[in-house]
C-alpha cells in the first residue's frame, strides 16, 4: 500500500526555520509510479480547517495556495529519494499546526477531499 511518512516537526522559536520531509513508499505496488502523482503539503491549526500550502508536480512544477506563507515556505522534491520537502523560514506563532503530506493522482488540487493518500502528520509548534 502507498504510504507517506512526515518528519522534521518540532518546537521552534519565532523567526526560526524548519525543514519538513515526507517519504513516499509503496506506490509502485499499486501499479503506478510516484511520478504520476502530485505531492502537496497541508496544515491544520487547532480549531481550524485543514488548508493547502503548496503542491509540486513532476518534481519541479509548483503551485502555491496559502498567501500567508508566500515568500517564507518552499516546496521541493528529490525524485531519487521519493521525498518531498517543505522548507519553512521566518516562522510565526500562527504557523503552529499539524503539517500533512498528501498525494493526488495527476493534478494538483487545494481541496482536502481530492487527495488520494495522506500521511499522519507532524506537529510544528512556533513559540518562544
C-alpha positions as CSV (number, residue, x, y, z in Angstrom):
1,X,0.0,0.0,0.0
2,X,1.2,3.5,-0.7
3,X,2.5,5.3,2.4
4,X,3.5,8.8,3.2
5,X,5.5,9.5,6.4
6,X,6.3,13.0,7.5
7,X,9.1,14.0,9.8
8,X,11.0,17.1,10.9
9,X,8.4,18.8,13.0
10,X,9.1,20.2,16.5
11,X,9.4,23.3,18.6
12,X,11.0,26.4,17.1
13,X,11.2,30.0,18.1
14,X,9.5,32.7,16.1
15,X,11.8,33.7,13.3
16,X,13.3,30.3,13.1
17,X,13.4,27.7,10.4
18,X,12.4,24.1,9.9
19,X,12.5,21.6,7.1
20,X,9.8,19.0,6.9
21,X,10.3,15.8,5.0
22,X,7.7,13.4,3.5
23,X,9.0,10.0,2.4
24,X,6.8,8.2,-0.1
25,X,6.8,4.4,-0.5
26,X,4.7,1.6,-1.8
27,X,3.4,3.4,-4.9
28,X,4.9,1.1,-7.4
29,X,3.0,-1.8,-5.8
30,X,-0.2,-0.2,-6.9
31,X,0.8,-0.4,-10.5
32,X,1.6,3.2,-10.8
33,X,4.8,5.1,-10.2
34,X,5.2,8.0,-7.9
35,X,5.9,10.4,-10.8
36,X,2.2,10.2,-11.9
37,X,1.2,11.7,-8.5
38,X,1.3,15.3,-7.4
39,X,2.6,15.9,-3.9
40,X,1.2,18.5,-1.6
41,X,1.6,20.0,1.9
42,X,-1.4,20.9,4.0
43,X,-1.6,22.1,7.6
44,X,-4.3,22.2,10.3
45,X,-4.1,24.6,13.2
46,X,-6.0,23.9,16.4
47,X,-9.7,24.7,15.8
48,X,-9.3,25.4,12.1
49,X,-9.9,23.6,8.9
50,X,-7.1,21.9,7.1
51,X,-5.6,24.2,4.5
52,X,-3.4,23.6,1.4
53,X,0.0,25.2,1.4
54,X,1.7,24.1,-1.8
55,X,1.8,21.4,-4.4
56,X,4.5,20.1,-6.7
57,X,4.1,18.1,-9.9
58,X,6.7,16.3,-11.9
59,X,9.2,17.2,-9.3
60,X,9.5,20.8,-10.4
61,X,6.2,22.5,-11.2
62,X,5.0,24.3,-8.1
63,X,1.5,25.7,-7.3
64,X,1.3,27.8,-4.1
65,X,-2.0,28.1,-2.4
66,X,-1.5,29.8,1.0
67,X,-0.9,33.6,0.7
68,X,0.1,33.7,4.4
69,X,3.3,31.7,3.7
70,X,4.3,33.0,0.3
71,X,7.9,34.1,0.4
72,X,8.6,32.0,3.5
73,X,7.7,28.4,2.7
74,X,9.1,26.4,-0.3
75,X,8.2,23.0,-1.5
76,X,10.7,20.8,-3.3
77,X,11.1,17.2,-4.2
78,X,14.0,14.7,-4.5
79,X,12.8,12.2,-7.1
80,X,15.6,9.8,-6.5
81,X,14.7,9.6,-2.8
82,X,10.9,9.8,-3.3
83,X,10.8,12.5,-0.8
84,X,9.1,15.9,-0.8
85,X,10.2,18.7,1.4
86,X,8.8,21.9,2.9
87,X,11.3,24.5,3.9
88,X,9.8,26.9,6.3
89,X,11.6,30.1,7.2
90,X,10.7,33.2,9.3
91,X,8.2,31.1,11.2
92,X,5.5,32.8,13.1
93,X,3.3,31.7,16.0
94,X,0.4,31.4,13.6
95,X,2.3,28.7,11.7
96,X,1.7,26.4,14.6
97,X,-0.2,23.4,13.2
98,X,0.0,19.8,12.3
99,X,1.5,19.5,8.8
100,X,0.4,16.8,6.5
101,X,1.8,15.4,3.3
102,X,-0.7,14.3,0.6
103,X,-0.6,12.7,-2.8
104,X,-3.1,13.1,-5.6
105,X,-3.1,11.3,-9.0
106,X,-2.0,13.5,-11.9
107,X,-3.2,17.0,-11.0
108,X,-2.6,19.4,-8.1
109,X,-5.6,20.4,-6.0
110,X,-6.0,22.5,-2.9
111,X,-9.1,20.5,-1.8
112,X,-8.8,18.0,1.1
113,X,-11.3,15.6,-0.5
114,X,-9.3,15.4,-3.7
115,X,-6.3,13.8,-2.2
116,X,-5.8,10.1,-2.7
117,X,-3.3,9.4,0.1
118,X,-2.3,11.2,3.4
119,X,0.4,11.0,5.9
120,X,-0.3,11.0,9.6
121,X,1.1,14.5,10.1
122,X,4.0,16.1,12.0
123,X,3.4,18.8,14.6
124,X,5.1,22.2,14.3
125,X,5.0,24.5,17.3
126,X,6.3,28.0,17.0
127,X,6.7,29.6,20.4
128,X,9.3,31.4,22.5
